[in-house]
Amino acid sequence: MGKSHQQVSKFALEGRLLGFFDKKNKKAKQLGIATAEGIQTIDLSLSKKERASLSDALNRGDRIRVSGKRKLNLKTGKLKLKARQVLPASPAEICQQYTSASPCQLESETAPAPDKPVKILICQKSDCRKRGGKAVCQALEESLRESGLQDRVKIKATGCMSRCKLGPNVVVMPDKTRYTKFKPKEVPQLIAKHL
C-alpha cells in the first residue's frame, strides 16, 4: 500500500492493562488497554525478549503508559496502533489524564462508546459447562471487574444454544457475534474487540 493512502503519526495512551495476546495465543504480540475513552488493542513492535519481559513484569489491571506510531488507512478508515514503548504509569499521571484534556487521548476516534448496552450470553447447559463454560463466565466477570466495565456489560447464563459439540458457546449482544469453543484466555481479545 502506498504512503499516500496512509496517515502516520505518534500516539501516547495511559490506562489499565487488560492483557497480552495474539491471534494464535502463542507469544504476546498485542496488548489490550482500557483508557478513559475506551478500550484499544495495540500491536507490540518490540523484540521477543522485550515482549517476554513485559508479560512477566506487568499484570492485568496494572496502570501503564504506551507510546508508538499510529497508521490511519485513508481508504478504509482503519486505524492501527504499534507500540514502541510500554511502561508502568504512576497513579498521579493517570489521575491527571482522567481529569484534564491531554494530547494522550488520541484513541477516541477508534473506540466509540457503544450505543446499546452490551450483553454477553454464555451457555451453561451440561455440555458447555463440561467444556469450560463456568471458567469462561468467571474469567469474563474478573476481567470486566478489573477493567472497570462491570457496570456497562451484563453477563447472562443461558440454556442450550444448540451447538453442544462446539461448546463453550458465547454470544455478544447487540451485534449477535457468536463464539464457539471459547477459552478463558480469549477473554481479553473479546473485551478489546467489543468494548
C-alpha positions as CSV (number, residue, x, y, z in Angstrom):
1,M,0.0,0.0,0.0
2,G,1.4,3.4,-1.0
3,K,2.2,6.0,1.6
4,S,-0.3,8.4,0.0
5,H,-3.1,6.1,1.3
6,Q,-1.8,6.3,4.9
7,Q,-1.5,8.9,7.5
8,V,1.2,8.2,10.1
9,S,1.5,10.0,13.5
10,K,2.7,9.3,17.0
11,F,0.4,8.3,19.9
12,A,0.6,8.0,23.7
13,L,-2.0,6.3,25.8
14,E,-2.4,5.7,29.5
15,G,-4.8,3.3,31.2
16,R,-5.3,-0.1,32.7
17,L,-3.7,-3.3,31.1
18,L,-6.3,-5.8,30.1
19,G,-3.8,-8.5,29.0
20,F,-1.3,-9.6,26.4
21,F,-2.4,-11.8,23.5
22,D,-2.1,-12.6,19.8
23,K,-4.4,-14.2,17.3
24,K,-2.8,-17.6,17.8
25,N,-2.5,-17.3,21.6
26,K,1.2,-18.2,21.4
27,K,3.5,-15.2,22.1
28,A,2.3,-11.8,23.3
29,K,2.2,-9.8,20.1
30,Q,-0.7,-7.4,21.2
31,L,-1.9,-5.8,24.3
32,G,-5.3,-4.6,25.4
33,I,-5.6,-1.3,27.3
34,A,-8.7,0.3,28.9
35,T,-8.4,4.1,28.9
36,A,-10.8,6.9,29.8
37,E,-12.0,6.9,26.2
38,G,-12.5,3.2,25.7
39,I,-10.6,0.0,25.0
40,Q,-7.8,-0.4,22.5
41,T,-5.9,-3.3,21.0
42,I,-2.3,-2.4,20.2
43,D,0.3,-4.3,18.3
44,L,3.6,-4.7,20.0
45,S,6.5,-3.6,17.8
46,L,9.1,-5.0,20.3
47,S,11.7,-7.7,20.3
48,K,10.8,-11.2,21.6
49,K,12.9,-10.6,24.6
50,E,11.2,-7.2,25.4
51,R,7.7,-8.8,24.9
52,A,8.6,-11.7,27.2
53,S,9.9,-9.3,29.9
54,L,6.8,-7.1,29.6
55,S,4.4,-10.1,30.1
56,D,6.5,-11.2,33.1
57,A,6.7,-7.7,34.7
58,L,3.2,-6.4,34.1
59,N,-0.1,-7.9,35.3
60,R,-3.7,-7.4,34.3
61,G,-5.1,-4.3,35.9
62,D,-1.7,-2.5,36.1
63,R,-1.7,1.1,35.0
64,I,0.6,1.6,32.0
65,R,1.7,4.2,29.5
66,V,2.0,3.1,25.8
67,S,3.6,5.1,23.0
68,G,4.3,4.4,19.4
69,K,3.1,5.0,15.9
70,R,-0.5,5.2,14.6
71,K,-1.3,4.5,11.0
72,L,-4.6,5.5,9.5
73,N,-5.6,3.9,6.2
74,L,-7.3,6.8,4.4
75,K,-9.2,4.4,2.0
76,T,-10.7,2.1,4.6
77,G,-10.6,4.4,7.7
78,K,-8.9,1.6,9.7
79,L,-6.5,2.7,12.4
80,K,-3.6,0.5,13.5
81,L,-1.5,1.3,16.6
82,K,2.0,-0.1,17.0
83,A,3.6,0.2,20.5
84,R,7.3,1.1,20.6
85,Q,7.4,1.5,24.4
86,V,5.3,0.2,27.3
87,L,6.0,1.5,30.8
88,P,4.3,1.4,34.2
89,A,2.5,4.7,34.8
90,S,2.4,6.4,38.1
91,P,-1.0,7.0,39.8
92,A,-0.5,10.8,39.7
93,E,-0.1,10.7,35.9
94,I,-3.3,8.6,35.5
95,C,-5.3,10.9,37.6
96,Q,-4.2,13.9,35.5
97,Q,-5.2,12.2,32.3
98,Y,-8.7,11.3,33.6
99,T,-9.3,14.9,34.9
100,S,-8.0,17.1,32.2
101,A,-7.8,17.1,28.4
102,S,-4.4,15.8,27.3
103,P,-2.7,15.1,24.0
104,C,-2.5,11.4,25.0
105,Q,-6.2,10.9,24.3
106,L,-5.9,10.1,20.6
107,E,-7.9,6.9,20.7
108,S,-11.4,8.4,20.9
109,E,-12.0,8.2,17.1
110,T,-11.4,4.5,17.1
111,A,-13.3,3.3,20.1
112,P,-16.7,5.0,20.2
113,A,-18.9,4.2,23.2
114,P,-21.5,1.6,22.4
115,D,-25.0,2.9,21.6
116,K,-26.7,-0.1,23.1
117,P,-25.9,-1.9,26.3
118,V,-23.6,-4.9,25.8
119,K,-24.8,-8.3,26.9
120,I,-22.6,-11.4,26.9
121,L,-24.6,-14.7,26.8
122,I,-22.8,-17.8,27.9
123,C,-24.3,-21.3,27.6
124,Q,-24.4,-23.1,31.0
125,K,-26.0,-26.3,30.0
126,S,-24.1,-29.5,30.8
127,D,-22.0,-30.0,27.6
128,C,-20.8,-26.3,27.6
129,R,-20.2,-26.4,31.4
130,K,-18.1,-29.6,31.0
131,R,-16.1,-28.0,28.2
132,G,-15.3,-24.9,30.3
133,G,-18.4,-22.7,30.3
134,K,-18.2,-21.9,34.0
135,A,-14.5,-21.0,33.8
136,V,-15.3,-18.6,30.8
137,C,-18.0,-17.0,32.9
138,Q,-15.7,-16.5,35.8
139,A,-12.9,-15.1,33.6
140,L,-15.3,-12.6,32.0
141,E,-16.5,-11.4,35.3
142,E,-13.0,-11.0,36.7
143,S,-11.8,-9.1,33.5
144,L,-14.7,-6.8,33.5
145,R,-14.3,-6.0,37.2
146,E,-10.5,-5.4,36.7
147,S,-11.1,-3.1,33.8
148,G,-14.0,-1.2,35.5
149,L,-16.5,-2.3,32.8
150,Q,-18.8,-4.4,35.1
151,D,-21.5,-1.6,35.0
152,R,-21.5,-1.4,31.2
153,V,-21.7,-5.1,30.5
154,K,-24.2,-7.7,31.6
155,I,-23.2,-11.4,31.7
156,K,-26.1,-13.8,31.3
157,A,-26.1,-17.6,31.7
158,T,-28.3,-19.2,29.2
159,G,-29.8,-22.5,28.3
160,C,-28.7,-24.6,25.3
161,M,-27.6,-22.7,22.2
162,S,-27.9,-25.9,20.0
163,R,-24.2,-26.2,19.3
164,C,-23.3,-28.6,22.1
165,K,-20.2,-30.2,20.5
166,L,-18.7,-26.7,19.8
167,G,-19.0,-25.6,23.4
168,P,-18.5,-23.4,25.4
169,N,-20.7,-21.1,23.3
170,V,-20.7,-17.4,23.8
171,V,-22.8,-14.7,22.1
172,V,-22.1,-11.0,22.3
173,M,-25.2,-8.7,22.0
174,P,-26.4,-6.5,20.5
175,D,-24.4,-7.4,17.3
176,K,-25.0,-11.2,17.8
177,T,-21.4,-12.2,17.4
178,R,-21.1,-15.9,18.1
179,Y,-18.0,-17.7,19.5
180,T,-17.6,-21.4,19.8
181,K,-15.0,-23.5,21.7
182,F,-14.4,-20.3,23.6
183,K,-11.5,-20.4,26.1
184,P,-10.9,-18.2,29.2
185,K,-7.6,-17.0,27.7
186,E,-9.6,-15.4,24.8
187,V,-11.5,-13.1,27.2
188,P,-9.1,-10.1,26.7
189,Q,-9.5,-10.3,23.0
190,L,-13.3,-10.4,23.2
191,I,-13.3,-7.4,25.6
192,A,-10.9,-5.4,23.3
193,K,-12.9,-6.2,20.2
194,H,-16.4,-5.5,21.6
195,L,-15.9,-2.9,24.3
